[in-house]
Amino acid sequence: MVPVIPMRKTRKLRVAVDRRLYRLRNLVERCFNKLKNARRVATRYDKTAESFLGFIDITSIRLWLRHLST
């Protein structure tokens, strides 16, 4: 894995960061944050992997539809 978090300005040795990858990483992190807002996903009430993944699918579709309506 390649780190894609920008360094602080005070750091002496500067390492280049791919801005496109950083934006994608941010998008994925925000998506996981929104998924975790669903209490059932965050606390993992479902015992089986199938039902847990099914609820993640339902929550993802709900978020996608909400995004389309704005």
C-alpha positions in Angstrom: 0.0 0.0 0.0 1.1 3.5 -0.8 0.3 6.2 1.7 -1.9 9.0 0.2 -2.2 11.3 3.1 -0.5 14.7 2.6 2.4 15.6 4.9 2.5 18.6 7.2 4.0 21.7 5.8 6.7 21.8 8.5 8.2 18.4 7.4 11.6 18.8 6.0 11.6 15.8 3.7 8.6 16.2 1.3 7.1 13.2 -0.4 4.8 13.6 -3.4 1.1 12.6 -2.9 -1.2 11.6 -5.7 -4.1 14.0 -5.4 -6.4 11.8 -7.5 -5.8 8.9 -5.1 -6.3 11.1 -2.1 -9.7 12.2 -3.4 -10.8 8.6 -4.0 -9.6 7.6 -0.5 -11.6 10.5 0.9 -14.7 9.4 -1.0 -14.4 5.8 0.2 -13.9 6.9 3.8 -17.0 9.1 3.6 -19.0 6.2 2.2 -18.0 4.0 5.1 -18.8 6.8 7.6 -22.3 7.1 6.1 -22.7 3.3 6.2 -21.7 3.2 9.9 -24.4 5.8 10.6 -26.9 3.0 10.1 -27.1 1.6 13.6 -27.6 -2.0 12.4 -24.4 -1.9 10.4 -22.4 -0.3 13.1 -23.4 -2.7 15.9 -23.6 -5.7 13.6 -26.9 -7.1 14.9 -27.0 -9.7 12.1 -25.3 -13.0 13.0 -24.7 -14.4 9.5 -22.4 -12.9 6.9 -25.2 -13.1 4.3 -27.7 -11.1 6.3 -25.0 -8.5 7.2 -23.9 -8.1 3.6 -27.6 -7.9 2.6 -28.2 -5.0 5.0 -25.1 -3.3 3.7 -26.5 -3.6 0.2 -29.8 -2.2 1.3 -28.1 0.7 3.1 -25.9 1.4 0.1 -28.9 1.5 -2.2 -30.7 3.9 0.2 -27.7 6.2 0.2 -27.4 6.1 -3.5 -31.1 6.9 -4.0 -30.8 9.8 -1.6 -27.8 11.1 -3.6 -29.7 10.9 -6.8 -32.6 12.9 -5.4 -30.4 15.9 -4.5 
